[in-house]
Amino acid sequence: MRLTSLLLTIVVVATLFESAGFKLLAEDVIVQEIAPNYVAYAERLATGADSILASLTRNEFDAGMTALRSYARSNNDPVTEPIDVFVFRS
């Protein structure tokens, strides 16, 4: 299952709120640091507590963690993720 199939699109979110009587005033994307580096990120993901990760098979999860830990050995950059921000008015 692809992650994109689990997440709502911007259009779906806006339509949902507008159908409930809200008016979309602004929509933007911010970038948030979620871990100081990929080693720390891998440690956090290893708990398997993320609902998306919980949907993976054990083999998929283990393969992903192996790839992430391998990448982490040569990359000390902060880990960031884009987050959609919506502003509505009633």
Phi, psi and omega in degrees: 000131180276143179304320182298335179283347182263343185259145177284142177281164178302318180297318180295316180298312181299315180297319180300311180289321179296326178290342177265008175098007178265153177248129179286119179265323183201152175216135181209172176239129173249156178248125183244136173284126182250350175199147182292338178195174184286336175295312179296321179297316179297320178299317180293317180292332183299339179291338179073015186282348179286133184296327177292315179295327180295340180277351179281155171288163179301318180295318178297314180299311181298319179296318178296318179293322177298315179296318180295316180295324177296315178297320183298331181296334182244010182220117181251016180290155172296152178261127180235161175216144177281141179230127176285134178239131180240143173237120179241157174233141179272000000 
